[in-house]
Amino acid sequence: MEQRITMVNPPFERLFGYGLDEIAGAATSKICADEETWRPVANTVFGIVGGTGVEPQAAHFRRKDGE
């Protein structure tokens, strides 16, 4: 199942360049530079939310302008 963006805060908007109206409903992978590095991070982040524990992870993200 693909996680979806449902809300953002002002720091997210400044960091990634997307307002809620532009990104609501988009897959969380939209802000990831590549799927290969995103999947392990997403599994960890959403596992934490689900209570399965914490492991250090690193990922490269992508702004709206592609940077």
Rosetta blueprint (number, residue, H / E / L):
1 M L
2 E L
3 Q L
4 R E
5 I L
6 T L
7 M L
8 V L
9 N L
10 P H
11 P H
12 F H
13 E H
14 R H
15 L H
16 F H
17 G L
18 Y L
19 G L
20 L H
21 D H
22 E H
23 I H
24 A L
25 G L
26 A L
27 A E
28 T H
29 S H
30 K H
31 I H
32 C E
33 A L
34 D L
35 E H
36 E H
37 T H
38 W H
39 R H
40 P H
41 V H
42 A H
43 N H
44 T H
45 V H
46 F H
47 G H
48 I H
49 V H
50 G L
51 G L
52 T L
53 G L
54 V L
55 E L
56 P L
57 Q L
58 A L
59 A L
60 H L
61 F E
62 R L
63 R L
64 K L
65 D L
66 G L
67 E L
